[in-house]
Amino acid sequence: MDYVWAFVVGGGICVIGQLLMDIWKLTPAHVMSSFVVAGAVLDAFDLYDNLIEFAGAGATVPITSFGHSLLHGAMEQADEHGIIGIAVGMFQLTSAGIASAILFGFLVAVFFKPKG
Protein backbone atom coordinates (compact mmCIF):
# COMPACT_ATOMS: atom_id res chain seq x y z
CA MET A 1 0.00 0.00 0.00
CA ASP A 2 3.03 2.28 0.52
CA TYR A 3 3.72 2.20 -3.22
CA VAL A 4 0.16 3.21 -4.01
CA TRP A 5 0.28 6.24 -1.71
CA ALA A 6 3.68 7.24 -3.03
CA PHE A 7 2.30 7.07 -6.57
CA VAL A 8 -0.86 9.01 -5.69
CA VAL A 9 0.93 11.78 -3.79
CA GLY A 10 3.80 12.12 -6.30
CA GLY A 11 1.33 12.02 -9.19
CA GLY A 12 -0.84 14.59 -7.47
CA ILE A 13 2.09 16.97 -7.17
CA CYS A 14 2.80 16.47 -10.87
CA VAL A 15 -0.85 17.07 -11.77
CA ILE A 16 -0.79 20.34 -9.85
CA GLY A 17 2.31 21.39 -11.78
CA GLN A 18 0.75 20.48 -15.10
CA LEU A 19 -2.42 22.40 -14.25
CA LEU A 20 -0.35 25.46 -13.33
CA MET A 21 1.26 25.33 -16.77
CA ASP A 22 -1.91 24.53 -18.75
CA ILE A 23 -4.53 26.68 -17.05
CA TRP A 24 -2.56 29.61 -15.68
CA LYS A 25 0.11 29.51 -18.43
CA LEU A 26 3.03 29.55 -16.00
CA THR A 27 6.45 28.64 -17.37
CA PRO A 28 8.24 25.56 -16.05
CA ALA A 29 10.66 27.85 -14.20
CA HIS A 30 7.77 29.54 -12.40
CA VAL A 31 6.26 26.18 -11.47
CA MET A 32 9.58 24.86 -10.20
CA SER A 33 10.17 27.98 -8.09
CA SER A 34 6.62 27.79 -6.76
CA PHE A 35 7.09 24.16 -5.76
CA VAL A 36 10.36 24.89 -3.94
CA VAL A 37 8.65 27.72 -2.02
CA ALA A 38 5.62 25.51 -1.33
CA GLY A 39 7.88 22.81 0.11
CA ALA A 40 9.56 25.36 2.35
CA VAL A 41 6.21 26.78 3.52
CA LEU A 42 4.86 23.31 4.25
CA ASP A 43 8.01 22.56 6.24
CA ALA A 44 7.65 25.83 8.17
CA PHE A 45 4.26 24.61 9.41
CA ASP A 46 5.62 21.09 10.12
CA LEU A 47 3.39 19.56 7.45
CA TYR A 48 5.99 18.26 4.99
CA ASP A 49 7.54 15.79 7.44
CA ASN A 50 4.09 14.26 7.95
CA LEU A 51 3.64 14.06 4.17
CA ILE A 52 7.01 12.29 3.83
CA GLU A 53 6.06 9.87 6.58
CA PHE A 54 2.77 9.13 4.82
CA ALA A 55 3.87 9.02 1.16
CA GLY A 56 7.59 8.23 1.31
CA ALA A 57 9.18 8.65 -2.12
CA GLY A 58 6.02 10.29 -3.42
CA ALA A 59 6.94 13.31 -1.31
CA THR A 60 10.75 13.13 -1.35
CA VAL A 61 11.33 12.80 -5.10
CA PRO A 62 9.47 15.92 -6.40
CA ILE A 63 11.16 19.33 -6.30
CA THR A 64 9.02 20.34 -3.31
CA SER A 65 11.36 18.22 -1.22
CA PHE A 66 14.24 20.54 -2.15
CA GLY A 67 12.45 23.47 -0.51
CA HIS A 68 11.76 21.29 2.51
CA SER A 69 15.43 20.33 2.75
CA LEU A 70 16.62 23.93 2.41
CA LEU A 71 14.41 25.22 5.21
CA HIS A 72 14.79 22.15 7.39
CA GLY A 73 18.59 22.37 7.32
CA ALA A 74 18.62 26.13 7.81
CA MET A 75 16.35 26.00 10.86
CA GLU A 76 18.24 23.10 12.39
CA GLN A 77 21.61 24.84 12.11
CA ALA A 78 20.19 28.25 13.08
CA ASP A 79 19.28 26.81 16.46
CA GLU A 80 22.89 25.71 16.99
CA HIS A 81 24.94 28.45 15.27
CA GLY A 82 22.69 31.48 14.89
CA ILE A 83 22.71 33.54 11.69
CA ILE A 84 25.73 31.74 10.21
CA GLY A 85 23.94 28.44 10.73
CA ILE A 86 21.20 29.47 8.31
CA ALA A 87 23.60 29.56 5.34
CA VAL A 88 25.52 26.51 6.52
CA GLY A 89 22.39 24.42 7.12
CA MET A 90 20.79 25.20 3.76
CA PHE A 91 23.72 23.80 1.85
CA GLN A 92 24.66 21.00 4.22
CA LEU A 93 21.56 18.95 3.38
CA THR A 94 21.35 19.91 -0.30
CA SER A 95 25.00 20.04 -1.35
CA ALA A 96 25.02 16.52 -2.85
CA GLY A 97 22.06 17.33 -5.11
CA ILE A 98 23.50 20.67 -6.18
CA ALA A 99 26.93 19.17 -6.89
CA SER A 100 25.36 16.31 -8.88
CA ALA A 101 23.32 18.72 -10.99
CA ILE A 102 26.41 20.77 -11.80
CA LEU A 103 28.53 17.71 -12.61
CA PHE A 104 25.95 16.00 -14.81
CA GLY A 105 25.09 19.29 -16.54
CA PHE A 106 28.77 19.74 -17.36
CA LEU A 107 29.13 16.17 -18.64
CA VAL A 108 26.09 16.50 -20.87
CA ALA A 109 27.44 19.78 -22.26
CA VAL A 110 30.82 18.17 -23.01
CA PHE A 111 29.56 14.99 -24.68
CA PHE A 112 26.50 16.19 -26.59
CA LYS A 113 26.11 18.79 -29.29
CA PRO A 114 23.59 21.55 -28.58
CA LYS A 115 20.88 22.15 -31.15
CA GLY A 116 20.73 25.50 -32.92
C-alpha positions in Angstrom: 0.0 0.0 0.0 3.0 2.3 0.5 3.7 2.2 -3.2 0.2 3.2 -4.0 0.3 6.2 -1.7 3.7 7.2 -3.0 2.3 7.1 -6.6 -0.9 9.0 -5.7 0.9 11.8 -3.8 3.8 12.1 -6.3 1.3 12.0 -9.2 -0.8 14.6 -7.5 2.1 17.0 -7.2 2.8 16.5 -10.9 -0.8 17.1 -11.8 -0.8 20.3 -9.8 2.3 21.4 -11.8 0.7 20.5 -15.1 -2.4 22.4 -14.2 -0.4 25.5 -13.3 1.3 25.3 -16.8 -1.9 24.5 -18.7 -4.5 26.7 -17.1 -2.6 29.6 -15.7 0.1 29.5 -18.4 3.0 29.6 -16.0 6.4 28.6 -17.4 8.2 25.6 -16.1 10.7 27.9 -14.2 7.8 29.5 -12.4 6.3 26.2 -11.5 9.6 24.9 -10.2 10.2 28.0 -8.1 6.6 27.8 -6.8 7.1 24.2 -5.8 10.4 24.9 -3.9 8.7 27.7 -2.0 5.6 25.5 -1.3 7.9 22.8 0.1 9.6 25.4 2.4 6.2 26.8 3.5 4.9 23.3 4.3 8.0 22.6 6.2 7.6 25.8 8.2 4.3 24.6 9.4 5.6 21.1 10.1 3.4 19.6 7.5 6.0 18.3 5.0 7.5 15.8 7.4 4.1 14.3 7.9 3.6 14.1 4.2 7.0 12.3 3.8 6.1 9.9 6.6 2.8 9.1 4.8 3.9 9.0 1.2 7.6 8.2 1.3 9.2 8.7 -2.1 6.0 10.3 -3.4 6.9 13.3 -1.3 10.7 13.1 -1.4 11.3 12.8 -5.1 9.5 15.9 -6.4 11.2 19.3 -6.3 9.0 20.3 -3.3 11.4 18.2 -1.2 14.2 20.5 -2.2 12.5 23.5 -0.5 11.8 21.3 2.5 15.4 20.3 2.7 16.6 23.9 2.4 14.4 25.2 5.2 14.8 22.1 7.4 18.6 22.4 7.3 18.6 26.1 7.8 16.3 26.0 10.9 18.2 23.1 12.4 21.6 24.8 12.1 20.2 28.3 13.1 19.3 26.8 16.5 22.9 25.7 17.0 24.9 28.4 15.3 22.7 31.5 14.9 22.7 33.5 11.7 25.7 31.7 10.2 23.9 28.4 10.7 21.2 29.5 8.3 23.6 29.6 5.3 25.5 26.5 6.5 22.4 24.4 7.1 20.8 25.2 3.8 23.7 23.8 1.9 24.7 21.0 4.2 21.6 19.0 3.4 21.3 19.9 -0.3 25.0 20.0 -1.4 25.0 16.5 -2.8 22.1 17.3 -5.1 23.5 20.7 -6.2 26.9 19.2 -6.9 25.4 16.3 -8.9 23.3 18.7 -11.0 26.4 20.8 -11.8 28.5 17.7 -12.6 25.9 16.0 -14.8 25.1 19.3 -16.5 28.8 19.7 -17.4 29.1 16.2 -18.6 26.1 16.5 -20.9 27.4 19.8 -22.3 30.8 18.2 -23.0 29.6 15.0 -24.7 26.5 16.2 -26.6 26.1 18.8 -29.3 23.6 21.6 -28.6 20.9 22.1 -31.1 20.7 25.5 -32.9 
